[in-house]
């Protein structure tokens, strides 16, 4: 009755065994729960930590770069200021030359003589040779005389050729030096290959006559002289530098072509508009830059630097790569741990769960033994022992159910025969007393066939043909008894005559229609008997047009709680014999009809 247990000694065999069954999922499985725990306790916190660390390191790199850019820009601004101070001190040396000052005083009202010009020419030549980046020097008196020196390639500009705005700025600064807008030359220059220069202009005043204007000094400087400032200031080679005037004219720049600007261009305030020593983000030509600004003290000049976003990204690339590597290693470790826990704990438990859910003690199969002797192995052993005990009880219950079903069917027959025999004899007596003695032989023959049919002991199942023959004899007697107050119609599929059904399966329902369904109908009762097959099952329907039944009465009849016999016993017998999917179903409408549906397995 109980097969020996199957011992599975390898994981592969266990997996093959598990492949035969599908686990019925209920709620969240242990594997999913473990995965959720790993996600919320390990992987998600690790990922969030990595993102926060990346953000923190990126922000630190950004802040360090921003601070460095600000400091470098301050240094560049300071060096430019020193450069301008140098030119200011250089041009201020004229005040210490008595010959130049006396000529300028003299040239206040009259033109200078040739000897006067020759007398001060050496001093102007000396000023020119002071710095290689000085291309020309022009000294103009208030009377209009111009003394100049150049490098042999440049042409000293006459005061009348100056931009009126620049000349006005010279007068407005009242003796302080100012820079002009850049001037581009088409001819080749001597120092170095630059073709752009800028003028440093200064108004000279009398030291003896109430500081009245006595001349204008113009010094032409090669724009390349500012490049050394960036070199000594450690200015980033990735950045772009602008030196602009108050009207945003680009005087000098470093890599200004990267932003599509050139010396002399007027730059929009959208590009340059930031407060001193601050930074912001600017989008130029579709690319993003960090923008920095500084103002040269006491002078109307601004310094700007532009650092590409990609510069910061390149400096944080190492951090990103390192964090991705750490996250990847951690993820692999988590996957390894998850796999080990799943293999050691979750998979055996799921196997045992499948075995428990799929175990059918009506069709028993032996459960495997877990190959490892641990707590999970003890669970397998405990379930095996429980299964054996349960199977023993199931087998005992099946034997008991079979005996009980046979007893109920025997009880049905025992109750049926005396009950029907009494009613039939009563009908024969009634007919003899009322002048219908000619029909008595037919009734006796029908009763004889019925009794012969009922005492057959060989088998509880008969063919539909035999059951119908018995039913027709039974209905013949009942029609005489009830004086033809009803008719019965048969709808039987022809090829079903040899199918087998339980003996006397029809009698309780026919009798119920006659005694209860037609209790309030004296004529016109109709019973329709149909037998057909569907989905490999036999369906028997018995329908009458009687008074019907309430839902409460139907429930009572099907569960054997009423005083009558037959229907409840029959329903119990069918379910115990064939299973819960078989049995009897009753539907009814009060004062209209009642329909009984009997479902049986196909038996031939």
Protein Blocks (a to p, Z undefined) as FASTA:
>chain_A
ZZcddddfbfklmmmmmmmpccddehjafklmmmmmmmmmmmmmmmmmmmmmmmmmmmmm
mmmmmmmmmmmmmmmmmmmmmmmmmmmmmmmmmmmmmklmmmmmmmmmmccdfklmmmmm
mmmmmmmmmpmklmbdcdddfkopacdddehlaccddfklpcfklmmmmmmnnopacddd
ddddfbdcfbfkbcbdcddddddddfklgoiafbdcdddddfklmmmmmmmnopafkbcc
ddddfkopafbdchklmnopaehiacdfklmmccehiacdddeehiacdddddddehiac
dddddddfklmmmmmmmmmmmmmmmmmmmmmmmmmmmmmmmmmmmmmmmmmmmmmmmpcf
klccdddddfbdcfklmmmmmmmmmmmmmmmmmmmmmmmmmmmmmmmmmmmmmmmmmmmm
mmmmmmmmmmmmnopammmmmmmmmmmmmmmmmmpckbmcdcfklmmmmmmmmmmmmmmm
noopaccdddddfklmmpccdehklmmmmmmmmmmmmmmbcghpacddddddeehiacdd
dddfbebjafklmmmmmnopafbehjlmmmmmmmmmnojkbccdddddehibccdddddd
ddZZ
